Amino acid sequence: MSKTLQLVSKLTWLPKPLTRFLEKRAKSVPAIKKMIDKEYDKMLSGMEHTLKPYKHTTQSFAQLPDEGIPRNKVLEQVRELAEKEKTRWEEGYVSGGIYHGDEAHIGFLNEVYALQSQSNPLHSDLFPSITKYEAEIISMTANMLGAGKTDDEICGSISSGGTESILLAFKTYRDRAREEFGITAPEMITCTTAHAAFEKAAHYFGIKHVKVGFTANYQMDLDEVRRKITKNTIAIVGSAPAFPHGIIDPVEQLSEIALQNNIGLHVDCCLGGFVLPWAEELGYPVPPFDFRLKGVTSISADTHKYGYAAKGTSVILYRTRQLRSYQYYTTSEWPGGLYFSPTFAGSRPGALSAACWAAMVSMGREGYLQNTKKILETAAAIKTAINAIPELEVLGNPLFVIAFRSRVPGIDIYRVMDEMGKRHWNLNGLHKPACLHIAVTLRHTQPGVAERFAQDLQESVAAVKNIPATTEGSAPVYGMASGIPFRGMVTDLLKQYIDVLYKV
């Protein structure tokens, strides 16, 4: 990182109006913009080798080949690349990402997928099996999350993942607020720890995103929630748990606030939906978070995480069919005929829904209980190992998504992340506060993995203490991104990073 950006990254004391002024000037003055772009190019060119490791080792296709490549050759390349990428997640080096990963389980899901590879829920008359699978996925998930303990008819739909579930929920709340309450300037309230998908929903649907802080135990600040509710508030959000620190927000109190103000309450259970019900049954301290609370009006839960389905499915649940109806799109005026779709997509891969259903019914209650027990026991061992290192501390008291930071000024937690990377670990780097986290999965419950994590973490901290810092690795970039006051510069860098991903 250049001396210029090193200096800029330290200017965190600047007041926000001045920061915005300087940022605007930086974009408008050609010389400054040129300097910033040069720094971006240097950073991204250094990352390109990591992002594009196959660029010079495998055949690339910027345009269609004149003649088709023989299928056996295509399969050979796909198989080769898959094998190269398999080792780290298979051996338990990755935070989250792969939640089951057992070879027999993957083979089973692949077999189901192959049987339904041509199915499309858009054509329900041709593929009624898919509507059966999806209805049962929704019902099983709803009953797991309190549907059997309320008089309301909990319902929902299948989406492509947690982000789409969240987007659908807030499209629904926005449209209901406009139709039933005449709200044309909608607002939503989330904690700063809520998933970025909520900010994305606000951006897409023209909803004012009101953020509140968190308390010393990393839970949403209830007093600030109460202060920030207005006549335009359409819903508030609680996380169970929040992605960064793995802490469950006080959903029971949020439920009371929602009922008192006649507004929606969405609970983001994308991470916890298929863990918390079983953790509660196993006797772990899980506070109320689901439809048993009257103020909870919607829940998102990812089947492709701890539900152990193939990637590409999630469930969005609503307390009433009337609320869900605002999610749907229908038209009766199109010359192509009557058209309707429950989610954003038209055509969808029915094979993913079939594989999701297969994962759930083959796992059963007992399977989810046993897997959750192993995950929580492993997570407890990892928490103990982190807290045993004097330079580190776990944030709050999480169950299975464990965030930790440095408690010693001289230990840069992002350098610890780089050192763990040298030992093959892939951990999540977080901001505000600077910390790392590991989402514990079945991959980490394999014999010896937790012990290897503890040993490698001890060695990584020791390396950071004894080896001088360099400009290599992720630490300088993470440090700049967390400290730089010109947030637009970081946004531009992220956009250029995405550009690199799409380069051939």
C-alpha positions in Angstrom: 0.0 0.0 0.0 1.4 3.4 -0.9 2.3 6.1 1.6 -0.6 8.2 0.3 -3.2 5.5 1.0 -1.5 4.7 4.3 -1.9 8.3 5.3 -5.5 8.5 4.0 -6.4 5.3 5.9 -5.4 6.9 9.2 -7.7 9.9 8.8 -10.5 8.3 10.7 -10.9 11.4 12.9 -12.3 13.5 10.1 -15.9 14.6 10.6 -18.4 13.1 8.1 -19.3 16.3 6.3 -15.6 17.0 5.6 -15.0 13.4 4.6 -17.9 13.6 2.1 -16.5 16.9 0.7 -13.0 15.5 0.3 -14.3 12.3 -1.3 -16.3 14.3 -3.8 -13.2 16.4 -4.5 -11.1 13.3 -4.9 -13.5 12.1 -7.6 -13.7 15.5 -9.4 -10.0 16.4 -9.4 -8.3 14.4 -12.3 -4.9 14.2 -10.6 -6.3 12.8 -7.4 -8.6 10.4 -9.3 -5.7 9.2 -11.4 -3.6 8.6 -8.3 -6.5 6.6 -6.7 -7.1 4.6 -9.8 -3.4 3.8 -10.0 -3.5 2.4 -6.5 -6.6 0.3 -7.3 -4.8 -1.1 -10.3 -1.8 -2.1 -8.2 -3.9 -3.8 -5.6 -6.1 -5.6 -8.1 -3.3 -6.8 -10.3 -1.7 -8.3 -7.2 -5.0 -10.1 -6.5 -5.6 -11.2 -10.0 -3.3 -14.2 -9.8 -5.2 -15.4 -6.7 -8.6 -14.8 -8.3 -7.6 -16.4 -11.7 -5.3 -19.3 -10.8 -6.2 -21.2 -14.0 -5.6 -18.4 -16.4 -2.4 -19.8 -17.8 -2.8 -23.5 -16.9 -6.1 -24.5 -18.6 -7.6 -23.8 -21.9 -9.8 -20.6 -22.0 -12.7 -19.8 -24.3 -13.4 -16.1 -24.9 -15.6 -17.1 -27.8 -17.2 -20.4 -28.9 -14.8 -22.9 -30.3 -15.2 -23.6 -34.0 -15.9 -27.2 -33.3 -17.3 -28.6 -30.1 -14.9 -30.1 -27.6 -15.4 -33.8 -27.1 -17.5 -34.5 -24.0 -14.8 -36.7 -22.4 -12.3 -33.8 -22.7 -14.9 -31.4 -21.2 -15.5 -33.7 -18.3 -11.8 -34.2 -17.8 -11.2 -30.5 -17.3 -14.3 -30.0 -15.0 -13.2 -33.0 -13.0 -9.6 -31.7 -12.7 -10.6 -28.3 -11.5 -13.1 -29.7 -9.0 -10.5 -32.0 -7.5 -8.1 -29.1 -7.1 -10.7 -27.1 -5.2 -11.9 -29.9 -3.1 -9.2 -30.5 -0.6 -9.5 -27.4 1.6 -13.2 -27.7 2.2 -13.2 -31.5 2.4 -10.6 -31.5 5.1 -12.4 -28.8 7.2 -10.2 -25.7 6.5 -13.1 -23.5 5.4 -15.5 -21.3 7.5 -19.0 -22.1 6.4 -19.3 -22.5 2.7 -19.7 -26.3 2.6 -22.1 -27.4 5.4 -22.2 -31.1 5.0 -19.7 -32.3 2.4 -19.8 -36.0 3.1 -19.1 -37.9 -0.2 -22.1 -40.2 0.1 -24.5 -37.3 0.9 -23.2 -35.4 -2.1 -23.5 -38.4 -4.4 -27.1 -39.0 -3.2 -28.1 -35.3 -3.9 -26.4 -35.5 -7.3 -28.4 -38.6 -8.2 -31.7 -36.9 -7.3 -30.6 -33.8 -9.2 -29.9 -35.9 -12.3 -33.3 -37.5 -12.2 -35.0 -34.1 -12.2 -32.5 -32.1 -14.3 -35.1 -31.1 -16.9 -37.9 -30.0 -14.5 -39.1 -26.4 -14.1 -41.6 -25.3 -11.5 -42.8 -22.6 -13.9 -44.5 -25.4 -15.8 -46.4 -26.9 -12.8 -48.7 -28.9 -15.2 -45.7 -30.7 -16.6 -43.8 -31.2 -13.4 -46.4 -31.6 -10.5 -43.7 -33.6 -8.6 -41.8 -30.3 -8.0 -44.9 -28.6 -6.5 -45.2 -31.6 -4.2 -41.6 -31.3 -3.1 -41.7 -27.5 -2.6 -45.0 -27.6 -0.6 -43.5 -30.2 1.7 -40.2 -28.4 2.1 -42.1 -25.2 3.2 -44.4 -27.2 5.5 -41.5 -29.1 7.2 -39.5 -25.9 7.6 -42.5 -24.0 9.0 -43.3 -26.8 11.6 -39.6 -26.7 12.6 -39.9 -23.0 13.3 -43.1 -22.9 15.4 -46.0 -23.3 12.9 -47.4 -26.1 15.0 -47.6 -23.9 18.1 -49.7 -21.1 16.7 -53.2 -20.8 15.3 -52.0 -18.9 12.3 -51.6 -20.6 8.9 -47.8 -20.3 8.4 -47.0 -20.4 4.7 -44.2 -19.5 2.3 -42.3 -20.2 -0.9 -38.9 -21.5 -2.1 -36.2 -19.1 -3.2 -32.7 -19.4 -4.6 -31.0 -18.4 -1.4 -31.0 -16.3 1.7 -30.6 -13.0 -0.2 -33.6 -13.7 -2.4 -35.6 -14.7 0.6 -34.8 -11.4 2.3 -35.5 -9.4 -0.9 -38.8 -11.1 -1.3 -39.8 -10.3 2.3 -39.1 -6.6 1.9 -40.7 -6.3 -1.5 -43.7 -7.9 0.3 -43.6 -5.5 3.2 -43.2 -2.5 0.9 -46.2 -3.4 -1.2 -48.4 -4.2 1.8 -47.6 -0.9 3.4 -48.5 1.0 0.3 -51.7 -1.0 -0.3 -53.0 -1.3 3.3 -51.5 1.8 5.1 -50.9 4.3 2.3 -47.2 4.4 3.1 -45.3 5.8 0.1 -41.9 6.6 1.8 -41.3 3.2 3.5 -38.6 2.7 6.2 -37.0 -0.4 7.6 -35.0 -0.8 10.8 -32.1 -3.2 11.1 -29.1 -3.6 13.4 -25.7 -2.7 11.8 -24.9 -6.4 12.2 -27.8 -7.5 10.0 -26.9 -9.2 6.7 -25.9 -6.9 3.8 -28.9 -8.4 1.9 -31.2 -6.1 3.9 -29.3 -3.1 2.6 -29.5 -4.6 -0.9 -33.3 -4.9 -0.4 -33.6 -1.2 0.6 -31.5 -0.2 -2.4 -33.6 -2.2 -4.9 -37.0 -1.3 -3.6 -36.6 2.3 -2.6 -36.9 1.7 1.2 -35.1 4.0 3.6 -32.7 1.9 5.6 -32.5 2.9 9.2 -29.7 1.3 11.1 -29.3 1.0 14.8 -26.2 0.0 16.8 -25.5 -3.0 19.0 -25.0 -3.4 22.8 -21.9 -4.6 24.6 -23.1 -8.2 24.1 -23.5 -7.6 20.3 -27.3 -7.6 20.3 -29.5 -5.1 18.6 -30.0 -2.0 20.7 -33.7 -2.0 21.7 -33.8 1.5 23.0 -32.5 2.8 19.7 -35.1 0.7 17.8 -37.9 2.3 19.8 -36.6 5.8 19.2 -36.3 5.3 15.4 -39.7 3.9 14.7 -41.8 6.4 12.7 -45.2 6.4 10.9 -43.3 5.2 7.8 -41.7 2.1 9.4 -42.9 -1.0 7.6 -40.8 -3.6 9.4 -37.9 -4.3 11.8 -35.4 -7.1 11.5 -33.9 -9.4 14.1 -31.2 -11.9 13.4 -31.0 -15.4 14.8 -28.1 -15.4 14.7 -26.4 -12.4 13.0 -23.7 -13.4 10.5 -20.8 -11.3 11.8 -20.6 -12.3 15.5 -23.1 -15.3 15.7 -25.2 -13.6 18.3 -29.0 -13.9 18.5 -30.9 -10.6 18.7 -33.5 -10.1 21.4 -36.3 -11.3 19.1 -38.8 -11.7 22.0 -38.6 -8.0 22.9 -38.6 -7.0 19.2 -41.8 -9.0 18.8 -43.4 -6.9 21.6 -42.2 -3.7 19.9 -43.6 -4.8 16.5 -47.0 -5.7 18.0 -47.2 -2.4 19.9 -46.5 -0.4 16.7 -48.5 -2.6 14.3 -45.4 -3.2 12.0 -43.8 -6.3 10.6 -41.0 -8.2 12.2 -38.7 -10.3 9.9 -36.4 -12.8 11.6 -33.3 -13.7 9.6 -32.7 -17.4 10.4 -30.7 -18.0 7.2 -27.8 -19.3 9.4 -29.8 -20.5 12.4 -33.0 -21.9 11.0 -31.7 -25.5 10.8 -29.6 -25.3 14.0 -31.5 -23.4 16.7 -34.6 -25.6 16.9 -32.4 -28.7 17.4 -30.0 -26.8 19.8 -33.1 -25.9 21.9 -34.2 -29.5 21.9 -30.7 -30.6 23.0 -31.0 -28.2 26.0 -28.8 -25.3 24.8 -29.8 -21.8 25.9 -31.7 -20.6 22.8 -34.0 -17.6 23.4 -37.5 -17.5 21.7 -37.0 -16.5 18.0 -39.7 -18.0 15.8 -43.4 -18.0 15.1 -44.2 -18.9 18.7 -43.8 -15.1 19.2 -46.9 -13.4 17.9 -45.0 -10.4 16.6 -42.9 -12.4 14.2 -44.5 -12.0 10.7 -41.8 -13.6 8.5 -38.7 -15.8 8.7 -36.0 -16.6 6.2 -34.2 -20.0 6.6 -31.6 -21.4 4.3 -32.0 -25.0 3.4 -28.7 -25.0 1.5 -26.7 -24.2 4.7 -27.4 -26.4 7.8 -30.4 -27.9 6.0 -27.7 -29.8 4.0 -29.4 -29.3 0.6 -27.5 -28.5 -2.6 -26.6 -24.9 -3.1 -29.4 -22.8 -4.5 -32.4 -23.1 -2.1 -33.9 -21.2 0.8 -37.3 -20.8 2.4 -39.2 -17.6 3.1 -42.1 -18.0 5.5 -45.0 -15.7 6.4 -47.5 -15.7 9.2 -50.5 -15.3 6.9 -51.4 -16.1 3.3 -52.6 -12.5 2.9 -49.1 -11.2 3.7 -47.5 -13.7 1.3 -49.9 -12.7 -1.5 -48.0 -9.3 -1.8 -44.9 -11.3 -2.8 -46.6 -12.8 -5.9 -46.5 -11.4 -9.4 -49.4 -12.0 -11.7 -50.6 -10.5 -15.0 -53.8 -11.2 -17.0 -53.1 -8.8 -19.9 -50.1 -10.3 -21.6 -50.7 -11.6 -25.2 -48.7 -14.6 -24.3 -51.4 -15.7 -21.9 -51.9 -15.7 -18.1 -48.6 -15.4 -16.3 -47.7 -15.7 -12.7 -44.7 -16.4 -10.5 -44.3 -16.6 -6.8 -40.6 -15.3 -6.7 -38.4 -13.1 -8.8 -37.4 -15.9 -11.2 -39.6 -17.3 -13.9 -38.0 -20.5 -14.8 -36.3 -22.2 -11.9 -34.3 -25.5 -11.5 -36.8 -27.9 -10.2 -33.9 -30.4 -9.6 -32.7 -28.2 -6.7 -36.0 -28.4 -5.0 -36.1 -32.1 -5.5 -32.6 -32.4 -4.0 -33.6 -30.2 -1.1 -36.6 -32.3 -0.3 -34.5 -35.5 -0.6 -31.9 -34.0 1.8 -34.5 -33.1 4.4 -36.5 -36.3 4.4 -33.4 -38.5 4.3 -31.9 -36.6 7.3 -35.0 -36.6 9.5 -35.3 -35.2 13.0 -32.8 -37.6 14.4 -30.2 -36.7 11.7 -30.5 -33.0 12.3 -30.3 -33.5 16.1 -27.2 -35.6 15.8 -25.5 -33.2 13.4 -26.3 -30.2 15.5 -25.0 -31.9 18.7 -21.6 -32.6 16.9 -21.4 -29.0 15.6 -22.2 -27.4 19.0 -19.7 -29.6 20.8 -17.0 -28.8 18.3 -17.8 -25.1 18.5 -17.5 -25.2 22.3 -14.0 -26.7 21.9 -13.0 -24.1 19.4 -14.2 -21.3 21.6 -12.2 -22.7 24.5 -9.1 -22.9 22.3 -9.4 -19.3 21.2 -9.9 -17.9 24.7 -6.9 -19.9 25.9 -4.7 -17.7 23.7 -3.9 -14.6 25.8 -3.8 -12.3 22.8 -7.3 -13.2 21.5 -10.8 -13.1 22.8 -14.2 -14.4 21.6 -16.9 -11.8 21.0 -19.9 -12.4 23.2 -21.2 -15.9 23.8 -22.1 -17.4 20.3 -23.3 -21.0 19.7 -21.7 -22.0 16.4 -20.6 -18.9 14.5 -17.6 -17.7 16.5 -16.1 -14.3 16.1 -12.8 -13.4 17.8 -10.5 -10.4 17.9 -7.1 -9.3 19.2 -7.1 -8.0 22.8 -3.5 -6.8 22.4 -2.7 -3.6 20.5 0.3 -5.0 18.7 -1.5 -8.0 17.2 -3.2 -7.2 13.9 -6.1 -9.7 13.6 -5.9 -9.5 9.8 -2.3 -10.6 9.8 -3.5 -13.5 11.9 -5.9 -14.2 9.1 -3.1 -14.2 6.6 -1.0 -16.5 8.7 -4.0 -18.9 9.0 -4.3 -18.7 5.2 -0.7 -19.9 4.9 -1.8 -22.9 7.0 -4.6 -23.5 4.5 -7.5 -22.0 6.6 -10.1 -19.8 5.0 -11.7 -17.6 7.6 -14.0 -14.6 7.3 -12.4 -11.2 7.9 -14.9 -8.7 9.5 -15.1 -5.0 10.3 -16.4 -2.8 13.1 -14.8 -4.2 15.2 -11.9 -5.7 13.4 -12.2 -9.5 13.9 -12.4 -12.9 12.3 -15.0 -15.6 12.4 -15.4 -19.3 11.8 -18.9 -20.7 11.1 -18.6 -24.3 12.4 -20.0 -27.0 10.1 -20.0 -30.8 9.9 -16.6 -30.5 8.1 -15.1 -29.2 11.4 -16.5 -32.1 13.4 -14.2 -34.6 11.8 -11.5 -36.1 14.1 -8.6 -33.8 14.7 -9.9 -30.7 12.9 -10.7 -28.6 16.0 -7.3 -29.6 17.5 -5.6 -28.6 14.2 -7.4 -25.2 14.3 -6.2 -24.6 17.8 -2.6 -25.4 17.0 -2.5 -23.4 13.8 -4.1 -20.4 15.5 -1.5 -20.5 18.3 1.3 -20.6 15.7 -0.3 -17.8 13.6 -0.5 -15.5 16.6 3.1 -16.3 17.5 4.2 -15.6 13.9 2.5 -12.2 13.9 4.3 -11.4 17.2 7.7 -12.4 15.9 7.7 -11.5 12.1 7.6 -7.9 10.9 4.5 -6.8 8.9 4.7 -6.7 5.1 2.6 -5.1 2.4 1.7 -8.6 1.1 -1.5 -10.6 1.7 -5.0 -9.4 2.8 -4.0 -7.5 6.0 -3.1 -4.2 4.3 -6.3 -4.2 2.2 -8.5 -5.2 5.1 -6.8 -2.6 7.3 -7.3 0.1 4.7 -10.9 -0.8 4.1 -11.8 -0.8 7.8 -10.1 2.5 8.5 -10.4 4.7 5.4 -13.0 7.5 5.9 -13.7 7.8 2.1 -16.2 5.0 1.9 -16.9 5.7 -1.8 -13.3 4.8 -2.5 -13.8 1.4 -0.9 -17.1 0.9 -2.9 -15.3 1.7 -6.1 -12.6 -0.8 -5.3 -15.2 -3.5 -4.7 -16.8 -2.8 -8.0 -13.4 -3.1 -9.8 -12.8 -6.3 -7.9 -16.1 -7.7 -9.4 -14.8 -6.5 -12.8 -11.7 -8.7 -12.3 -13.9 -11.7 -11.6 -15.6 -11.4 -15.0 -12.3 -11.2 -16.9 -11.4 -14.2 -19.1 
